[in-house]
């Protein structure tokens, strides 16, 4: 194993741990709140962290399909965040 591969492996391990820790902290924020706005932001943060984990998994396994999956998750996460925020603010998603 070359020095560059060793460095990449350590960087991936550190990145996985960091993003997983951020995901756990966002879950705690989702659980304890205290306001609805905090919960919406926690859900959006969890989507971003999930995208990061998917991209890291794609880098670790060397498969391009994970990058396409991350784009789909990003689009669905954006739409769901906007829909939930509209529901909280107006009580209706589609007017």
Residue pairs with C-beta under 8 A, 6 or more apart in sequence:
12 56
12 59
12 60
15 52
15 56
16 53
16 56
16 60
19 49
19 52
19 53
19 56
20 53
22 45
22 49
23 46
23 49
23 50
23 53
26 42
26 45
26 46
26 49
27 42
27 46
29 38
29 39
29 41
29 42
29 45
30 39
30 42
30 43
30 46
33 39
36 88
40 81
40 84
40 85
40 88
43 80
43 81
43 84
44 77
44 81
47 73
47 74
47 77
47 78
47 80
47 81
48 77
50 73
50 77
51 70
51 73
51 74
51 77
54 66
54 69
54 70
54 73
55 66
55 67
55 70
57 66
58 64
58 65
58 66
58 67
58 69
58 70
83 93
86 92
86 93
87 93
